[in-house]
Amino acid sequence: MLLYVTVGTNDLERAGRFYDAILPLLGYRRQKQAGGEIGYGADEDVRCRFWVVEPFNREPATFGNGVTVALDAPSRAAVDAFHAAALANGGTDEGAPGIRPYHADFYAAFVRDLDGNKLSIVCERPE
């Protein structure tokens, strides 16, 4: 259903370092950077699926209350590694890795990036 997702930043270089450190753990790499935006995607993607952008209207980037971007992880170990890498690179813990009450195999962690954008990393596969 989703074509791509964007999160705003007030410091593109700093945000790029953060996402360069954590998104490869889920199979995404930086594919483009130009004009105030960085795009990430998997090698087989025909377009970038995750964008970090300076707001087009030149106003400060802010995060939305209640907004969470959920990223699919291939394993519970990848959720654990992503959460640890996010914290090691300046992210904020919003929920340690573990089973959530949504269903028996919903294993997730929650972090905020350096601009306060909330990310959920989820593996719905049995251990």
C-alpha positions as a Markdown table, in Angstrom:
| # | Residue | x | y | z |
|---|---|---|---|---|
| 1 | Met | 0.0 | 0.0 | 0.0 |
| 2 | Leu | 2.7 | 2.5 | 0.9 |
| 3 | Leu | 5.0 | 3.9 | -1.9 |
| 4 | Tyr | 7.5 | 5.6 | 0.4 |
| 5 | Val | 7.8 | 7.3 | 3.8 |
| 6 | Thr | 9.6 | 10.5 | 4.7 |
| 7 | Val | 10.8 | 11.8 | 8.1 |
| 8 | Gly | 12.0 | 15.3 | 8.6 |
| 9 | Thr | 15.4 | 16.5 | 9.9 |
| 10 | Asn | 17.0 | 19.7 | 10.9 |
| 11 | Asp | 20.5 | 18.4 | 10.3 |
| 12 | Leu | 20.7 | 16.2 | 7.2 |
| 13 | Glu | 24.4 | 15.2 | 7.6 |
| 14 | Arg | 23.8 | 14.1 | 11.2 |
| 15 | Ala | 20.6 | 12.2 | 10.3 |
| 16 | Gly | 22.4 | 10.6 | 7.4 |
| 17 | Arg | 25.1 | 9.2 | 9.7 |
| 18 | Phe | 22.4 | 7.9 | 12.0 |
| 19 | Tyr | 20.4 | 6.1 | 9.3 |
| 20 | Asp | 23.5 | 4.9 | 7.5 |
| 21 | Ala | 24.4 | 3.0 | 10.7 |
| 22 | Ile | 21.0 | 1.4 | 11.3 |
| 23 | Leu | 19.1 | 0.9 | 8.1 |
| 24 | Pro | 21.6 | -1.6 | 6.6 |
| 25 | Leu | 20.7 | -3.9 | 9.5 |
| 26 | Leu | 17.3 | -4.3 | 7.7 |
| 27 | Gly | 18.7 | -4.5 | 4.2 |
| 28 | Tyr | 18.4 | -0.9 | 3.2 |
| 29 | Arg | 21.2 | 1.3 | 2.0 |
| 30 | Arg | 21.6 | 5.0 | 1.0 |
| 31 | Gln | 20.9 | 5.1 | -2.7 |
| 32 | Lys | 20.5 | 8.9 | -3.3 |
| 33 | Gln | 21.3 | 12.2 | -1.8 |
| 34 | Ala | 20.5 | 15.5 | -3.4 |
| 35 | Gly | 18.8 | 18.8 | -2.6 |
| 36 | Gly | 18.1 | 18.4 | 1.1 |
| 37 | Glu | 17.1 | 14.7 | 1.0 |
| 38 | Ile | 18.6 | 11.3 | 1.4 |
| 39 | Gly | 16.9 | 8.2 | 0.0 |
| 40 | Tyr | 17.2 | 4.6 | 1.2 |
| 41 | Gly | 16.1 | 1.4 | -0.4 |
| 42 | Ala | 16.9 | -2.3 | -0.8 |
| 43 | Asp | 19.1 | -3.3 | -3.7 |
| 44 | Glu | 16.1 | -4.8 | -5.5 |
| 45 | Asp | 13.9 | -1.7 | -5.1 |
| 46 | Val | 13.3 | 0.4 | -8.2 |
| 47 | Arg | 12.9 | 3.5 | -6.0 |
| 48 | Cys | 13.9 | 4.7 | -2.6 |
| 49 | Arg | 11.3 | 3.7 | 0.0 |
| 50 | Phe | 12.5 | 5.7 | 3.0 |
| 51 | Trp | 13.5 | 9.3 | 2.8 |
| 52 | Val | 15.1 | 11.7 | 5.3 |
| 53 | Val | 14.3 | 15.2 | 4.2 |
| 54 | Glu | 14.8 | 18.9 | 5.2 |
| 55 | Pro | 11.2 | 20.3 | 5.1 |
| 56 | Phe | 10.3 | 21.7 | 1.7 |
| 57 | Asn | 8.7 | 24.8 | 3.3 |
| 58 | Arg | 12.0 | 25.6 | 5.1 |
| 59 | Glu | 10.3 | 25.5 | 8.5 |
| 60 | Pro | 11.9 | 23.5 | 11.3 |
| 61 | Ala | 11.3 | 19.7 | 11.1 |
| 62 | Thr | 9.1 | 18.4 | 13.8 |
| 63 | Phe | 7.7 | 15.0 | 14.7 |
| 64 | Gly | 4.0 | 14.1 | 14.8 |
| 65 | Asn | 2.4 | 13.0 | 18.1 |
| 66 | Gly | 1.0 | 9.6 | 17.4 |
| 67 | Val | 3.1 | 9.1 | 14.2 |
| 68 | Thr | 5.2 | 5.9 | 14.1 |
| 69 | Val | 7.1 | 4.5 | 11.1 |
| 70 | Ala | 7.2 | 0.7 | 11.4 |
| 71 | Leu | 10.0 | -1.1 | 9.6 |
| 72 | Asp | 9.9 | -4.8 | 8.8 |
| 73 | Ala | 12.8 | -6.8 | 10.2 |
| 74 | Pro | 13.8 | -10.3 | 8.9 |
| 75 | Ser | 14.4 | -11.7 | 12.4 |
| 76 | Arg | 14.1 | -11.0 | 16.1 |
| 77 | Ala | 17.9 | -10.8 | 16.1 |
| 78 | Ala | 17.7 | -8.0 | 13.5 |
| 79 | Val | 15.2 | -6.1 | 15.8 |
| 80 | Asp | 17.6 | -6.5 | 18.7 |
| 81 | Ala | 20.6 | -5.3 | 16.6 |
| 82 | Phe | 18.6 | -2.3 | 15.1 |
| 83 | His | 17.5 | -1.2 | 18.6 |
| 84 | Ala | 21.1 | -1.4 | 19.9 |
| 85 | Ala | 22.6 | 0.4 | 16.9 |
| 86 | Ala | 20.0 | 3.1 | 17.1 |
| 87 | Leu | 20.8 | 3.8 | 20.8 |
| 88 | Ala | 24.6 | 3.5 | 20.1 |
| 89 | Asn | 24.2 | 6.2 | 17.4 |
| 90 | Gly | 22.3 | 8.7 | 19.6 |
| 91 | Gly | 18.7 | 7.4 | 19.3 |
| 92 | Thr | 16.4 | 7.3 | 22.2 |
| 93 | Asp | 14.8 | 4.2 | 23.6 |
| 94 | Glu | 10.9 | 4.2 | 23.4 |
| 95 | Gly | 10.5 | 0.4 | 24.1 |
| 96 | Ala | 13.0 | -2.4 | 24.4 |
| 97 | Pro | 12.8 | -5.4 | 22.1 |
| 98 | Gly | 10.2 | -7.9 | 23.1 |
| 99 | Ile | 6.8 | -9.5 | 22.3 |
| 100 | Arg | 4.0 | -7.1 | 22.1 |
| 101 | Pro | 0.3 | -7.9 | 22.8 |
| 102 | Tyr | -0.9 | -7.6 | 19.2 |
| 103 | His | -0.3 | -11.3 | 18.4 |
| 104 | Ala | 1.9 | -14.1 | 19.6 |
| 105 | Asp | 4.8 | -13.4 | 17.2 |
| 106 | Phe | 4.7 | -9.6 | 17.2 |
| 107 | Tyr | 8.3 | -8.9 | 18.3 |
| 108 | Ala | 9.2 | -5.2 | 18.2 |
| 109 | Ala | 11.3 | -2.4 | 19.6 |
| 110 | Phe | 10.7 | 1.4 | 19.5 |
| 111 | Val | 13.2 | 4.2 | 19.1 |
| 112 | Arg | 13.3 | 7.9 | 18.3 |
| 113 | Asp | 15.8 | 9.2 | 15.8 |
| 114 | Leu | 17.9 | 12.3 | 16.4 |
| 115 | Asp | 15.0 | 14.6 | 15.4 |
| 116 | Gly | 12.5 | 12.8 | 17.5 |
| 117 | Asn | 10.8 | 10.8 | 14.8 |
| 118 | Lys | 9.5 | 7.5 | 16.2 |
| 119 | Leu | 10.5 | 4.2 | 14.6 |
| 120 | Ser | 9.2 | 0.8 | 15.3 |
| 121 | Ile | 11.2 | -2.3 | 14.2 |
| 122 | Val | 9.0 | -5.4 | 13.9 |
| 123 | Cys | 9.5 | -9.1 | 13.2 |
| 124 | Glu | 6.3 | -11.1 | 13.0 |
| 125 | Arg | 7.9 | -14.4 | 12.3 |
| 126 | Pro | 8.1 | -17.1 | 15.0 |
| 127 | Glu | 11.5 | -17.4 | 16.7 |
